[in-house]
């Protein structure tokens, strides 16, 4: 490749950024032509290509890429001092390619219409609605907990293997798609990440590989959240990039599953958002709600908290801040912490679709 062509490719990053931001200012276009036309075709193609392979192809690609980058820095790192212009030209060629591929394969979904507009539901709620819905959630969680355990003090353990849970996620999406056709999920491509240990110490339950469209789940964190986390990562696969929207869809897929453990996982998963909102507004009322919840459910929450506490490192906040900055740079103004929007989506969704 000639130096002139490399220079053109390297400098293409700047018009690419402008083009993405311009297209992103037209969410209706993104929704119509990308998220509901081009992307579904591409994502299904990638899932058909890689979904049948039992291990994470994307993680293997990342490993190879890391090795090649290290090799480049070792063998040609001296270019930074001796041929600084050539060094940055090489680096920006790679950055331009990755930027283009990321947005083509998945990233433009960050700029689609908010899901509350697509579902024609509201995105605000009153404090009274928050309390009423929380009451319903507590009752539902207690009910499911007793159905599973017959003892309100017993912690629930998911009785399935990771692969069994991956297979079972399709049932929830199939049932959900009868209500919301756009949320149909097929074929599946969900794997246990080869980097589960790294994900754990970084503080993440999973991620979507945007280049292979494989849903990656942290295989070390096997607790009541696992079914819903799996559904959450699949929500990313079908084109919902925002974390709050993936939380909402992952919850819906879990509670629409015929399996009671999936339902239990989904309801507990979102109850913490509602309790968190109450705690932020009224800590004393939050403590009162804790007395209404079966002690076995509290043990499930404690199990999760202990897992993350055990693996917490000083570097975790830096990883979280990096991801938070990444989200904000990709049209997610609230970053990771968007709990109130999940609460709003659920309250307004159930106005049209009661429990």
Residue, then its C-alpha position, 0 to 999 in steps of 0.5 A: x500500500x502506497x504512502x499516499x493511500x495510507x495517508x488518505x485512509x488515515x485522514x478518513x477518520x475525520x470525515x467519518x466522525x463528522x458523517x456519523x454525527x450528522x447521521x446520528x442527528x437524524x434518528x428516524x433515518x437510523x431507525x428506518x434504514x439501519x436499525x430496521x433494515x440493514x442491521x438485522x440482515x447483517x447481524x443475522x448473517x454474523x450469528x449464522x456464521x459464528x453462532x454454531x461454533x462452541x467457543x467465542x470466535x470474537x475473543x480469539x480475534x481479540x487475542x490475535x489482534x492484541x498479539x499483533x499490536x504488541x508485535x508491531x510495537x516491539x518490531x516497529x515501535x522505534x518508528x515513533x522516535x525515528x519516523x514519527x509521521x509514518x508511525x502515526x500514519x500506520x496507527x490512524x489507518x488502523x483506527x480509521x478501519x476499526x471506527x468504520x467497521x464498528x459503526x457499520x456492524x453495530x455502532x449506529x444503533x446508538x443513534x436510533x430512536x429511543x425505545x419508548x418512542x418506538x413502543x409509543x409509551x411514556x418516559x416519565x412517572x410520578x412518585x406514587x406510580x413508583x411506589x405502586x409498581x414497587x409494591x407489585x414487584x415485591x409481591x411478584x418476587x415473593x410469590x415466585x420465590x415461595x413457588x420455587x423454595x416453599x420456604x421464604x428464608x431459602x436462597x434460590x439457586x439456578x439449576x441449569x448449566x450455562x449452555x442450558x440457560x443459553x438455549x432457554x433464552x430463545x423461549x422468552x424472546x419467542x413469547x415476547x415477539x408475539x407482543x412486540x414483533x421487532x424483538x424476535x431473536x433468531x438465530x442465537x449466538x451466545x457464548x461464555x466469554x474466554x475472558x470471564x476472569x478479566x471481565x469479573x475484575x473489570x466489573x462486567x457481567x458480559x458484553x457484545x462483540x460488535x465485530x462478530x455479533x456474539x453475545x458474551x457472558x461472564x461465566x464466573x458470575x453464575x447466580x440468579x442474574x445469569x438468565x437475565x444477563x444472557x437475555x440482556x446481551x441478546x438484546x444488544x444483538x438485536x440492535x439495542x445498544x443503550x444499556x438501559x434499553x437492553x436492561x428493559x428488553x432483557x427483563x421482558x425476555x426473562x419474564x416472558x419465558x415459560x421457565x419460573x427460574x427465568x421469571x424469578x431472575x427477571x423480576x429480581x433483576x429490575x426490583x433493585x432499580x425500583x428499590x434504588x430509586x426509592x432509596x435515593x428519595x427516601x432511605x427510611x422507606x427503602x428500609x421499610x421495603x426491605x422488611x417486606x421482601x422474603x429473606x431468601x431474596x435478600x440472600x440472593x442479592x447479598x450473594x451477588x454483592x459478595x461476588x463483586x466485592x470479592x473481585x473488586x480491584x482498584x482498577x475497576x473504577x477506571x474501567x467503568x469510567x472508561x466505558x462510561x465515557x465511551x457511552x457518552x461519546x456514543x449518544x448515551x448522555x447518562x452513561x452507565x447509570x440510567x436506572x430511572x429510564x428503566x423504571x420509566x419504561x417499565x411503569x409505562x409499559x405495564x400501563x398498556x400491558x398489566x401484570 
